[in-house]
Amino acid sequence: MFEGSCHCERVRFQAPTPEQVTRCNCTYCDRVGARWAYCPPDQFTLLGTGRDLIT
């Protein structure tokens, strides 16, 4: 199982370990070294309260 979070870490998630990871070429992702992975929605678990999800 893989765990991650949004940039401020208030909202966290769990997902299966990705088989493939891609690299975005936008300036922000390049600067912070972000990588992207995908999974079926039913295997993704969002952790956090409703308050954390609203800005």
CHARMM internal coordinates of N, CA and C (Angstrom, degrees):
IC EDIT
DIST 1 N 1 CA 1.4434
DIST 1 CA 1 C 1.5271
ANGL 1 N 1 CA 1 C 108.72
DIST 1 C 2 N 1.3107
ANGL 1 CA 1 C 2 N 115.53
DIHE 1 N 1 CA 1 C 2 N 139.97
DIST 2 N 2 CA 1.4579
ANGL 1 C 2 N 2 CA 123.00
DIHE 1 CA 1 C 2 N 2 CA -179.01
DIST 2 CA 2 C 1.5290
ANGL 2 N 2 CA 2 C 107.68
DIHE 1 C 2 N 2 CA 2 C -109.30
DIST 2 C 3 N 1.3262
ANGL 2 CA 2 C 3 N 117.98
DIHE 2 N 2 CA 2 C 3 N 138.41
DIST 3 N 3 CA 1.4556
ANGL 2 C 3 N 3 CA 122.01
DIHE 2 CA 2 C 3 N 3 CA 176.20
DIST 3 CA 3 C 1.5227
ANGL 3 N 3 CA 3 C 109.35
DIHE 2 C 3 N 3 CA 3 C -121.45
DIST 3 C 4 N 1.3224
ANGL 3 CA 3 C 4 N 115.90
DIHE 3 N 3 CA 3 C 4 N 144.40
DIST 4 N 4 CA 1.4539
ANGL 3 C 4 N 4 CA 120.98
DIHE 3 CA 3 C 4 N 4 CA 179.40
DIST 4 CA 4 C 1.5114
ANGL 4 N 4 CA 4 C 110.22
DIHE 3 C 4 N 4 CA 4 C -153.33
DIST 4 C 5 N 1.3261
ANGL 4 CA 4 C 5 N 115.97
DIHE 4 N 4 CA 4 C 5 N -175.29
DIST 5 N 5 CA 1.4613
ANGL 4 C 5 N 5 CA 119.97
DIHE 4 CA 4 C 5 N 5 CA -178.15
DIST 5 CA 5 C 1.5215
ANGL 5 N 5 CA 5 C 110.39
DIHE 4 C 5 N 5 CA 5 C -154.73
DIST 5 C 6 N 1.3333
ANGL 5 CA 5 C 6 N 113.44
DIHE 5 N 5 CA 5 C 6 N 170.18
DIST 6 N 6 CA 1.4571
ANGL 5 C 6 N 6 CA 119.44
DIHE 5 CA 5 C 6 N 6 CA 171.78
DIST 6 CA 6 C 1.5268
ANGL 6 N 6 CA 6 C 107.95
DIHE 5 C 6 N 6 CA 6 C -74.25
DIST 6 C 7 N 1.3098
ANGL 6 CA 6 C 7 N 116.49
DIHE 6 N 6 CA 6 C 7 N 177.62
DIST 7 N 7 CA 1.4607
ANGL 6 C 7 N 7 CA 121.47
DIHE 6 CA 6 C 7 N 7 CA -175.66
DIST 7 CA 7 C 1.5352
ANGL 7 N 7 CA 7 C 112.30
DIHE 6 C 7 N 7 CA 7 C -58.57
DIST 7 C 8 N 1.3386
ANGL 7 CA 7 C 8 N 118.46
DIHE 7 N 7 CA 7 C 8 N -40.74
DIST 8 N 8 CA 1.4721
ANGL 7 C 8 N 8 CA 121.08
DIHE 7 CA 7 C 8 N 8 CA -178.36
DIST 8 CA 8 C 1.5289
ANGL 8 N 8 CA 8 C 112.42
DIHE 7 C 8 N 8 CA 8 C -86.36
DIST 8 C 9 N 1.3322
ANGL 8 CA 8 C 9 N 117.87
DIHE 8 N 8 CA 8 C 9 N -6.08
DIST 9 N 9 CA 1.4609
ANGL 8 C 9 N 9 CA 125.58
DIHE 8 CA 8 C 9 N 9 CA 177.50
DIST 9 CA 9 C 1.5259
ANGL 9 N 9 CA 9 C 114.93
DIHE 8 C 9 N 9 CA 9 C 69.39
DIST 9 C 10 N 1.3279
ANGL 9 CA 9 C 10 N 119.16
DIHE 9 N 9 CA 9 C 10 N 11.46
DIST 10 N 10 CA 1.4688
ANGL 9 C 10 N 10 CA 120.79
DIHE 9 CA 9 C 10 N 10 CA 177.03
DIST 10 CA 10 C 1.5188
ANGL 10 N 10 CA 10 C 111.28
DIHE 9 C 10 N 10 CA 10 C -76.19
DIST 10 C 11 N 1.3159
ANGL 10 CA 10 C 11 N 116.92
DIHE 10 N 10 CA 10 C 11 N -29.53
DIST 11 N 11 CA 1.4623
ANGL 10 C 11 N 11 CA 121.57
DIHE 10 CA 10 C 11 N 11 CA 178.40
DIST 11 CA 11 C 1.5196
ANGL 11 N 11 CA 11 C 107.94
DIHE 10 C 11 N 11 CA 11 C -112.14
DIST 11 C 12 N 1.3178
ANGL 11 CA 11 C 12 N 116.22
DIHE 11 N 11 CA 11 C 12 N 124.88
DIST 12 N 12 CA 1.4568
ANGL 11 C 12 N 12 CA 121.60
DIHE 11 CA 11 C 12 N 12 CA -177.87
DIST 12 CA 12 C 1.5248
ANGL 12 N 12 CA 12 C 108.93
DIHE 11 C 12 N 12 CA 12 C -117.75
DIST 12 C 13 N 1.3295
ANGL 12 CA 12 C 13 N 115.70
DIHE 12 N 12 CA 12 C 13 N 164.79
DIST 13 N 13 CA 1.4604
ANGL 12 C 13 N 13 CA 120.05
DIHE 12 CA 12 C 13 N 13 CA 178.80
DIST 13 CA 13 C 1.5121
ANGL 13 N 13 CA 13 C 110.20
DIHE 12 C 13 N 13 CA 13 C -146.77
DIST 13 C 14 N 1.3379
ANGL 13 CA 13 C 14 N 114.38
DIHE 13 N 13 CA 13 C 14 N 161.63
DIST 14 N 14 CA 1.4600
ANGL 13 C 14 N 14 CA 122.63
DIHE 13 CA 13 C 14 N 14 CA 172.21
DIST 14 CA 14 C 1.5176
ANGL 14 N 14 CA 14 C 107.40
DIHE 13 C 14 N 14 CA 14 C -127.78
DIST 14 C 15 N 1.3144
ANGL 14 CA 14 C 15 N 115.65
DIHE 14 N 14 CA 14 C 15 N 142.28
DIST 15 N 15 CA 1.4623
ANGL 14 C 15 N 15 CA 122.25
DIHE 14 CA 14 C 15 N 15 CA 179.21
DIST 15 CA 15 C 1.5246
ANGL 15 N 15 CA 15 C 107.96
DIHE 14 C 15 N 15 CA 15 C -153.62
DIST 15 C 16 N 1.3316
ANGL 15 CA 15 C 16 N 116.99
DIHE 15 N 15 CA 15 C 16 N 160.22
DIST 16 N 16 CA 1.4605
ANGL 15 C 16 N 16 CA 118.63
DIHE 15 CA 15 C 16 N 16 CA 176.75
DIST 16 CA 16 C 1.5258
ANGL 16 N 16 CA 16 C 110.47
DIHE 15 C 16 N 16 CA 16 C -64.02
DIST 16 C 17 N 1.3129
ANGL 16 CA 16 C 17 N 116.42
DIHE 16 N 16 CA 16 C 17 N 151.39
DIST 17 N 17 CA 1.4525
ANGL 16 C 17 N 17 CA 120.98
DIHE 16 CA 16 C 17 N 17 CA 178.33
DIST 17 CA 17 C 1.5253
ANGL 17 N 17 CA 17 C 109.01
DIHE 16 C 17 N 17 CA 17 C -58.22
DIST 17 C 18 N 1.3333
ANGL 17 CA 17 C 18 N 117.47
DIHE 17 N 17 CA 17 C 18 N 125.33
DIST 18 N 18 CA 1.4681
ANGL 17 C 18 N 18 CA 119.72
DIHE 17 CA 17 C 18 N 18 CA -175.49
DIST 18 CA 18 C 1.5295
ANGL 18 N 18 CA 18 C 112.30
DIHE 17 C 18 N 18 CA 18 C -69.19
DIST 18 C 19 N 1.3210
ANGL 18 CA 18 C 19 N 114.55
DIHE 18 N 18 CA 18 C 19 N 145.39
DIST 19 N 19 CA 1.4645
ANGL 18 C 19 N 19 CA 120.79
DIHE 18 CA 18 C 19 N 19 CA 174.54
DIST 19 CA 19 C 1.5178
ANGL 19 N 19 CA 19 C 110.88
DIHE 18 C 19 N 19 CA 19 C -85.27
DIST 19 C 20 N 1.3352
ANGL 19 CA 19 C 20 N 116.03
DIHE 19 N 19 CA 19 C 20 N -25.12
DIST 20 N 20 CA 1.4569
ANGL 19 C 20 N 20 CA 121.16
DIHE 19 CA 19 C 20 N 20 CA -178.78
DIST 20 CA 20 C 1.5231
ANGL 20 N 20 CA 20 C 108.82
DIHE 19 C 20 N 20 CA 20 C -141.12
DIST 20 C 21 N 1.3209
ANGL 20 CA 20 C 21 N 116.70
DIHE 20 N 20 CA 20 C 21 N 138.88
DIST 21 N 21 CA 1.4575
ANGL 20 C 21 N 21 CA 123.00
DIHE 20 CA 20 C 21 N 21 CA 178.37
DIST 21 CA 21 C 1.5220
ANGL 21 N 21 CA 21 C 107.18
DIHE 20 C 21 N 21 CA 21 C -126.37
DIST 21 C 22 N 1.3326
ANGL 21 CA 21 C 22 N 116.41
DIHE 21 N 21 CA 21 C 22 N 137.53
DIST 22 N 22 CA 1.4633
ANGL 21 C 22 N 22 CA 120.11
DIHE 21 CA 21 C 22 N 22 CA 179.55
DIST 22 CA 22 C 1.5187
ANGL 22 N 22 CA 22 C 109.97
DIHE 21 C 22 N 22 CA 22 C -115.71
DIST 22 C 23 N 1.3155
ANGL 22 CA 22 C 23 N 114.91
DIHE 22 N 22 CA 22 C 23 N 161.67
DIST 23 N 23 CA 1.4550
ANGL 22 C 23 N 23 CA 122.09
DIHE 22 CA 22 C 23 N 23 CA -179.22
DIST 23 CA 23 C 1.5177
ANGL 23 N 23 CA 23 C 109.08
DIHE 22 C 23 N 23 CA 23 C -114.64
DIST 23 C 24 N 1.3324
ANGL 23 CA 23 C 24 N 115.70
DIHE 23 N 23 CA 23 C 24 N 126.02
DIST 24 N 24 CA 1.4698
ANGL 23 C 24 N 24 CA 121.37
DIHE 23 CA 23 C 24 N 24 CA 176.88
DIST 24 CA 24 C 1.5274
ANGL 24 N 24 CA 24 C 108.57
DIHE 23 C 24 N 24 CA 24 C -80.27
DIST 24 C 25 N 1.3239
ANGL 24 CA 24 C 25 N 117.67
DIHE 24 N 24 CA 24 C 25 N 149.17
DIST 25 N 25 CA 1.4598
ANGL 24 C 25 N 25 CA 119.90
DIHE 24 CA 24 C 25 N 25 CA -179.36
DIST 25 CA 25 C 1.5296
ANGL 25 N 25 CA 25 C 113.04
DIHE 24 C 25 N 25 CA 25 C -107.46
DIST 25 C 26 N 1.3585
ANGL 25 CA 25 C 26 N 118.04
DIHE 25 N 25 CA 25 C 26 N 14.95
DIST 26 N 26 CA 1.4709
ANGL 25 C 26 N 26 CA 118.78
DIHE 25 CA 25 C 26 N 26 CA 175.99
DIST 26 CA 26 C 1.5295
ANGL 26 N 26 CA 26 C 108.77
DIHE 25 C 26 N 26 CA 26 C -74.08
DIST 26 C 27 N 1.3178
ANGL 26 CA 26 C 27 N 117.19
DIHE 26 N 26 CA 26 C 27 N 161.71
DIST 27 N 27 CA 1.4638
ANGL 26 C 27 N 27 CA 120.52
DIHE 26 CA 26 C 27 N 27 CA -174.42
DIST 27 CA 27 C 1.5229
ANGL 27 N 27 CA 27 C 112.50
DIHE 26 C 27 N 27 CA 27 C -64.77
DIST 27 C 28 N 1.3377
ANGL 27 CA 27 C 28 N 118.65
DIHE 27 N 27 CA 27 C 28 N -37.35
DIST 28 N 28 CA 1.4722
ANGL 27 C 28 N 28 CA 119.75
DIHE 27 CA 27 C 28 N 28 CA -179.53
DIST 28 CA 28 C 1.5266
ANGL 28 N 28 CA 28 C 110.71
DIHE 27 C 28 N 28 CA 28 C -67.07
DIST 28 C 29 N 1.3284
ANGL 28 CA 28 C 29 N 117.08
DIHE 28 N 28 CA 28 C 29 N -52.27
DIST 29 N 29 CA 1.4718
ANGL 28 C 29 N 29 CA 120.38
DIHE 28 CA 28 C 29 N 29 CA -179.35
DIST 29 CA 29 C 1.5192
ANGL 29 N 29 CA 29 C 111.10
DIHE 28 C 29 N 29 CA 29 C -60.06
DIST 29 C 30 N 1.3097
ANGL 29 CA 29 C 30 N 116.72
DIHE 29 N 29 CA 29 C 30 N -37.82
DIST 30 N 30 CA 1.4599
ANGL 29 C 30 N 30 CA 120.41
DIHE 29 CA 29 C 30 N 30 CA 178.33
DIST 30 CA 30 C 1.5240
ANGL 30 N 30 CA 30 C 110.97
DIHE 29 C 30 N 30 CA 30 C -64.99
DIST 30 C 31 N 1.3207
ANGL 30 CA 30 C 31 N 116.63
DIHE 30 N 30 CA 30 C 31 N -41.48
DIST 31 N 31 CA 1.4665
ANGL 30 C 31 N 31 CA 121.26
DIHE 30 CA 30 C 31 N 31 CA -178.30
DIST 31 CA 31 C 1.5289
ANGL 31 N 31 CA 31 C 111.93
DIHE 30 C 31 N 31 CA 31 C -67.07
DIST 31 C 32 N 1.3411
ANGL 31 CA 31 C 32 N 117.59
DIHE 31 N 31 CA 31 C 32 N -40.95
DIST 32 N 32 CA 1.4780
ANGL 31 C 32 N 32 CA 120.19
DIHE 31 CA 31 C 32 N 32 CA -176.88
DIST 32 CA 32 C 1.5208
ANGL 32 N 32 CA 32 C 112.72
DIHE 31 C 32 N 32 CA 32 C -94.64
DIST 32 C 33 N 1.3176
ANGL 32 CA 32 C 33 N 118.00
DIHE 32 N 32 CA 32 C 33 N -4.56
DIST 33 N 33 CA 1.4603
ANGL 32 C 33 N 33 CA 121.08
DIHE 32 CA 32 C 33 N 33 CA 178.09
DIST 33 CA 33 C 1.5208
ANGL 33 N 33 CA 33 C 113.28
DIHE 32 C 33 N 33 CA 33 C 75.78
DIST 33 C 34 N 1.3286
ANGL 33 CA 33 C 34 N 117.53
DIHE 33 N 33 CA 33 C 34 N 28.51
DIST 34 N 34 CA 1.4650
ANGL 33 C 34 N 34 CA 121.69
DIHE 33 CA 33 C 34 N 34 CA -177.95
DIST 34 CA 34 C 1.5234
ANGL 34 N 34 CA 34 C 111.88
DIHE 33 C 34 N 34 CA 34 C -66.28
DIST 34 C 35 N 1.3027
ANGL 34 CA 34 C 35 N 115.58
DIHE 34 N 34 CA 34 C 35 N 147.02
DIST 35 N 35 CA 1.4620
ANGL 34 C 35 N 35 CA 122.98
DIHE 34 CA 34 C 35 N 35 CA 175.25
DIST 35 CA 35 C 1.5213
ANGL 35 N 35 CA 35 C 107.94
DIHE 34 C 35 N 35 CA 35 C -130.16
DIST 35 C 36 N 1.3255
ANGL 35 CA 35 C 36 N 117.68
DIHE 35 N 35 CA 35 C 36 N 153.21
DIST 36 N 36 CA 1.4561
ANGL 35 C 36 N 36 CA 123.59
DIHE 35 CA 35 C 36 N 36 CA -177.11
DIST 36 CA 36 C 1.5232
ANGL 36 N 36 CA 36 C 110.61
DIHE 35 C 36 N 36 CA 36 C -119.53
DIST 36 C 37 N 1.3312
ANGL 36 CA 36 C 37 N 115.65
DIHE 36 N 36 CA 36 C 37 N 139.80
DIST 37 N 37 CA 1.4561
ANGL 36 C 37 N 37 CA 121.64
DIHE 36 CA 36 C 37 N 37 CA 176.28
DIST 37 CA 37 C 1.5269
ANGL 37 N 37 CA 37 C 107.56
DIHE 36 C 37 N 37 CA 37 C -140.48
DIST 37 C 38 N 1.3122
ANGL 37 CA 37 C 38 N 116.66
DIHE 37 N 37 CA 37 C 38 N 156.16
DIST 38 N 38 CA 1.4584
ANGL 37 C 38 N 38 CA 121.66
DIHE 37 CA 37 C 38 N 38 CA -175.89
DIST 38 CA 38 C 1.5188
ANGL 38 N 38 CA 38 C 110.15
DIHE 37 C 38 N 38 CA 38 C -128.92
DIST 38 C 39 N 1.3505
ANGL 38 CA 38 C 39 N 115.28
DIHE 38 N 38 CA 38 C 39 N 151.89
DIST 39 N 39 CA 1.4617
ANGL 38 C 39 N 39 CA 120.98
DIHE 38 CA 38 C 39 N 39 CA 175.65
DIST 39 CA 39 C 1.5299
ANGL 39 N 39 CA 39 C 108.12
DIHE 38 C 39 N 39 CA 39 C -151.12
DIST 39 C 40 N 1.3365
ANGL 39 CA 39 C 40 N 117.22
DIHE 39 N 39 CA 39 C 40 N 162.34
DIST 40 N 40 CA 1.4662
ANGL 39 C 40 N 40 CA 119.61
DIHE 39 CA 39 C 40 N 40 CA 176.55
DIST 40 CA 40 C 1.5356
ANGL 40 N 40 CA 40 C 110.11
DIHE 39 C 40 N 40 CA 40 C -62.54
DIST 40 C 41 N 1.3292
ANGL 40 CA 40 C 41 N 117.61
DIHE 40 N 40 CA 40 C 41 N 141.67
DIST 41 N 41 CA 1.4661
ANGL 40 C 41 N 41 CA 120.99
DIHE 40 CA 40 C 41 N 41 CA -177.40
DIST 41 CA 41 C 1.5336
ANGL 41 N 41 CA 41 C 114.20
DIHE 40 C 41 N 41 CA 41 C -54.70
DIST 41 C 42 N 1.3240
ANGL 41 CA 41 C 42 N 117.66
DIHE 41 N 41 CA 41 C 42 N -34.48
DIST 42 N 42 CA 1.4685
ANGL 41 C 42 N 42 CA 119.15
DIHE 41 CA 41 C 42 N 42 CA -177.92
DIST 42 CA 42 C 1.5249
ANGL 42 N 42 CA 42 C 112.71
DIHE 41 C 42 N 42 CA 42 C -73.55
DIST 42 C 43 N 1.3313
ANGL 42 CA 42 C 43 N 117.58
DIHE 42 N 42 CA 42 C 43 N -8.06
DIST 43 N 43 CA 1.4611
ANGL 42 C 43 N 43 CA 121.64
DIHE 42 CA 42 C 43 N 43 CA 177.41
DIST 43 CA 43 C 1.5360
ANGL 43 N 43 CA 43 C 112.06
DIHE 42 C 43 N 43 CA 43 C -103.56
DIST 43 C 44 N 1.3212
ANGL 43 CA 43 C 44 N 116.68
DIHE 43 N 43 CA 43 C 44 N 3.97
DIST 44 N 44 CA 1.4637
ANGL 43 C 44 N 44 CA 122.74
DIHE 43 CA 43 C 44 N 44 CA -178.74
DIST 44 CA 44 C 1.5191
ANGL 44 N 44 CA 44 C 109.02
DIHE 43 C 44 N 44 CA 44 C -104.57
DIST 44 C 45 N 1.3464
ANGL 44 CA 44 C 45 N 117.55
DIHE 44 N 44 CA 44 C 45 N 129.29
DIST 45 N 45 CA 1.4635
ANGL 44 C 45 N 45 CA 122.00
DIHE 44 CA 44 C 45 N 45 CA 179.07
DIST 45 CA 45 C 1.5162
ANGL 45 N 45 CA 45 C 109.28
DIHE 44 C 45 N 45 CA 45 C -119.89
DIST 45 C 46 N 1.3254
ANGL 45 CA 45 C 46 N 115.29
DIHE 45 N 45 CA 45 C 46 N 120.65
DIST 46 N 46 CA 1.4533
ANGL 45 C 46 N 46 CA 121.73
DIHE 45 CA 45 C 46 N 46 CA 178.35
DIST 46 CA 46 C 1.5207
ANGL 46 N 46 CA 46 C 108.40
DIHE 45 C 46 N 46 CA 46 C -89.88
DIST 46 C 47 N 1.3310
ANGL 46 CA 46 C 47 N 116.83
DIHE 46 N 46 CA 46 C 47 N 126.87
DIST 47 N 47 CA 1.4622
ANGL 46 C 47 N 47 CA 122.28
DIHE 46 CA 46 C 47 N 47 CA -178.61
DIST 47 CA 47 C 1.5232
ANGL 47 N 47 CA 47 C 109.29
DIHE 46 C 47 N 47 CA 47 C -110.62
DIST 47 C 48 N 1.2912
ANGL 47 CA 47 C 48 N 117.23
DIHE 47 N 47 CA 47 C 48 N 129.33
DIST 48 N 48 CA 1.4646
ANGL 47 C 48 N 48 CA 121.43
DIHE 47 CA 47 C 48 N 48 CA 179.58
DIST 48 CA 48 C 1.5107
ANGL 48 N 48 CA 48 C 109.71
DIHE 47 C 48 N 48 CA 48 C 143.06
DIST 48 C 49 N 1.3057
ANGL 48 CA 48 C 49 N 116.11
DIHE 48 N 48 CA 48 C 49 N 166.75
DIST 49 N 49 CA 1.4577
ANGL 48 C 49 N 49 CA 120.87
DIHE 48 CA 48 C 49 N 49 CA 179.95
DIST 49 CA 49 C 1.5173
ANGL 49 N 49 CA 49 C 109.92
DIHE 48 C 49 N 49 CA 49 C -90.28
DIST 49 C 50 N 1.3194
ANGL 49 CA 49 C 50 N 116.54
DIHE 49 N 49 CA 49 C 50 N 164.98
DIST 50 N 50 CA 1.4534
ANGL 49 C 50 N 50 CA 121.15
DIHE 49 CA 49 C 50 N 50 CA 177.13
DIST 50 CA 50 C 1.5185
ANGL 50 N 50 CA 50 C 112.46
DIHE 49 C 50 N 50 CA 50 C -57.15
DIST 50 C 51 N 1.3158
ANGL 50 CA 50 C 51 N 116.23
DIHE 50 N 50 CA 50 C 51 N -36.40
DIST 51 N 51 CA 1.4673
ANGL 50 C 51 N 51 CA 121.43
DIHE 50 CA 50 C 51 N 51 CA 179.86
DIST 51 CA 51 C 1.5327
ANGL 51 N 51 CA 51 C 110.62
DIHE 50 C 51 N 51 CA 51 C -61.97
DIST 51 C 52 N 1.3266
ANGL 51 CA 51 C 52 N 117.03
DIHE 51 N 51 CA 51 C 52 N -37.66
DIST 52 N 52 CA 1.4599
ANGL 51 C 52 N 52 CA 121.00
DIHE 51 CA 51 C 52 N 52 CA -179.83
DIST 52 CA 52 C 1.5273
ANGL 52 N 52 CA 52 C 112.67
DIHE 51 C 52 N 52 CA 52 C -67.41
DIST 52 C 53 N 1.3282
ANGL 52 CA 52 C 53 N 116.88
DIHE 52 N 52 CA 52 C 53 N -23.93
DIST 53 N 53 CA 1.4570
ANGL 52 C 53 N 53 CA 120.80
DIHE 52 CA 52 C 53 N 53 CA -175.77
DIST 53 CA 53 C 1.5265
ANGL 53 N 53 CA 53 C 113.17
DIHE 52 C 53 N 53 CA 53 C -86.00
DIST 53 C 54 N 1.3145
ANGL 53 CA 53 C 54 N 117.19
DIHE 53 N 53 CA 53 C 54 N -10.59
DIST 54 N 54 CA 1.4778
ANGL 53 C 54 N 54 CA 121.43
DIHE 53 CA 53 C 54 N 54 CA -177.43
DIST 54 CA 54 C 1.5210
ANGL 54 N 54 CA 54 C 108.93
DIHE 53 C 54 N 54 CA 54 C -107.89
DIST 54 C 55 N 1.3332
ANGL 54 CA 54 C 55 N 115.69
DIHE 54 N 54 CA 54 C 55 N 130.91
DIST 55 N 55 CA 1.4619
ANGL 54 C 55 N 55 CA 118.43
DIHE 54 CA 54 C 55 N 55 CA 179.20
DIST 55 CA 55 C 1.5071
ANGL 55 N 55 CA 55 C 111.06
DIHE 54 C 55 N 55 CA 55 C -97.13
END
COOR INIT
IC SEED 1 N 1 CA 1 C
IC BUILD
